[in-house]
């Protein structure tokens, strides 16, 4: 019959405890350890100091060098390398913008087209339900887009912006005509 694993563990722990007691107990003998010779150190004798006589000469003053930092022509080490532009500081405060430039293109609805001799005019409705007419060249959207073309069922908006690496990117977006069913 095989003994249970718990019994094996208890047996091993017991053997280890007995070995450590025997090994640890061998250092505890009743005889005192060998004594080491004690060496007495003699304290150095204080030397006789000359009496303090005030001298006629004043002690020389220490001249400390003062380091001056001139930051002119150097960049500020505490300013970030990455330029972060705040919209309010950059002059893009939404209260000063025309109504059509306060909304993203996705928030505007294209509701209808009026064909005239001078060209097409589109009726655009904002999120509040106010309607505006736009023609080719009208600024629309928060990104500074310009209406480039108006067709019977879509307004094409051309947006230009600078990418992360400083490269000029042109994006052509469209606003689809909203039909009576909603889209």
N, C-alpha and C positions, 0 to 999 in steps of 0.2 A: 504494500500500500504506500502511495506517495504522500509525503507530508504536504500540507497546504502551503501555498506561497507565503502566507503571513508568518507561519512558523519558521520558514527559511530566513525571513527578514529579521525576526526577533532573535534568532540564533546568531546571525551575523552581527547584529548590533551588540548583543551581549558579549561576543568574543572580542569585538573592537573595544568595548568599554573595559574589559578585563586587561587587555594588552596595554591600554593607555594608563591604567592605574599602576600596573607593574612597572612600566617604563617611567612614569612620572614619579613614582614613589622611590625610585633608586637614587634620586638626587637628594632625598631627605635623610641624611644620615645623622647620627647623634654626635659625631665628632665635629668640632668647629672647623671652619675652613682655615687654611694656612694663613697665618698673619703676615701682613706685608710690613716692611719696615717704614716707620714714620719719619719723615724728614721735616725738620723745622726750618722754616724760612725766616731769615732775618729781615726785618723791615729796613729799608734804606734810611740812613740818618739824614734829617733835614739839614741842608747846607745853610750856612749863615748868609743871610741876605744883606746887601748893603742898604743902609738907611735911605729912605726916599728923600731926595733933596730936590726941591723945585728948581728946574733949570731955567736959565735966562731965556733960552730960545723956546718959542712955542712949537709944539709938535707939528710936523708937516701935515697939512690936510690932504686927505685922499681925494683925488679928483675922479669922479665917476663919469664914465662915458654914457651919454644919453643917446639911444638909437632913435632917430626920427624916421617916420615912414611917410613917403610922399606918394599918394595913390594916383597922381596925375599920369595919364597915359596907360594905366593898367586897368584891367577889368575887375569888377567887384567879385570876389570869390564866393559871396553869399547869394548871388543872383543866379537863377536857374539858366542852363543853356537853352532850354526849350521855352519858346515864347508862347505864353498863354494870353490870348486876347479876350477880354471881357466885352460882351456885346454892347454894354452901356458905354464903355470907354472908347470902343471903336466907332461910335456914332450910329449903331444899329438899334437904337432904342425903338421898340415897336410903337410907342405913342406918336413918334414923329413921322412914321411911315404912312403912305397912302393905304387905304383899306385893303386893296387887293394884295399888297405886299406883307400884310400882317398874318396871312394864312399860308400853310403848306399847300402844295398842289392837290394833295389828297383830300383836303378839307373843302375844296371848291367844286361846285357842280356846274357842268355845261348844260344849259337848259334849252337853248335855241339859237338859230342862225337867222340873220336878216341879210338878204342879198340886195345890195344897192349898186348904183352905177360906179361909185368910187371903190367898191370892193365889198367883201363880206364883213359883217359885224356879228360878234357872238355875244349872247347873253349868258353871264356867269353869275351864279348865286353863291354867297358865302355861307358859313355855318350858322349864322344868325338869321338867314332867310332874305338878306338884302341883295338886290340884283344890280349888276354893273354891266355896261357894254364895253367890249374890248375890240380892238382892231389889231392889225399886224403892226408890231413895234411897241405895243403896250407892255409895261413892266408888270409881272404877275408872280406871286409866290415869294416865300422868305429867302430863297437862294438867289434872288435877283434875276430870275428868268425873264425872257422876252418872248412874246408871242411871235412865232416865225411864220406860221401858216394856219389858215382856218379852212376846214372842209365842211361838208354837210353833216358829218357825224363825229368830228374830232378837232380839238385845238392842239396844235403842236407848239411846245414851249422849249426854247433853247436856253440851257443854263450853263454858264461858264464859271469854273472855280479852280482854285489851286490845290493840288493834291498834297500828300504828306511830304513828298520829295521836292516840292516846289515846281512841279510840272503843271502846266495849264491843261485842264480837262474840260471837254465840252460834252454835255449830256443832253440828248433830245428826249423830252418826255411828252406824254399826250394826256389830254383830259377827254374821256369819251362822253358822247351825248347821252344824257339821262332821258330815257323814254318814260312813258306814262306808267309803266310797270315798276319803275324804281331804278332800273339800270339798263 
